[in-house]
Amino acid sequence: MPGGTELVIVLVIVALLFGGSKLPKLARSLGSAKGEFEKGLKEGESKGSKDSKSETDSKATESTDTSDS
């Protein structure tokens, strides 16, 4: 984990590279990217649980269908 002085040095370098006017835009875009990433994870988890539930339901249906034959 970087210490305080390393973080300050990195922040100064970033400020020099991007300039003061672009830093808020950069922070906003990083925040929105993080939000989209988390939204995608939640959608993937909910979709994954629906898929596994539907597979379980279809297997149960198949087992009852084969027992009737």
N, C-alpha and C positions, 0 to 999 in steps of 0.2 A: 504494500500500500504506500503510495507516495506521501511524503511529508509535506508540511506547509510551504517550505521554500521551493520544492519542486513544482507544486501547484501554481505558485505565484509566477515562476519562470515560464511555465507553459501558458498561463493566461496572458502574460505580457507578449509572448511570441505570437499567440493567436490574435491579440489586439493589433499588433504591428502588421500581420499578414492581411487581415480582413478589414481593418480600419474601424473606427467607431460607429460609422453609419450602417455598416453591414452586420454588425454583431447582433442587434435586435432581430433582424430578419433571419439570421442564422439560428438564433435561439428559438424563434417561432417555428421555423421549419423543422428543427429537431423535435420540438414538443409535439407538433402535429404528426410527425413520423412515428413517434413513440405511441401516440394515441391510436393511430391506424394499426400499428403492430399489435397492440393489446386487444383492439377490436377484432382483428383477424384471429388471434389466439382464442378469444371467447367464442367466436363463430365456429372455429374448428373443433373446439371441445364440445359445443352443443351439437354440431353436425355429427361428430364422432359418436356421441352417446346415442343420437337418434339412429345412426346406421347400425350400431351394435344391437340396439333394441329391436329394430326391424329384422335383423338377421335372426335374433332369438325367436321372434314371433313367427318368421317364415319357417324356421326349423321345427317349431312346435306344430305348425300347420301341416308340414310335410309328414311328421311322425303320426299325426292323427289320420291323415289321408292314406298312408300306407297300411295302417292297421284296419281300415275299413275294407280294403280290397281282398 
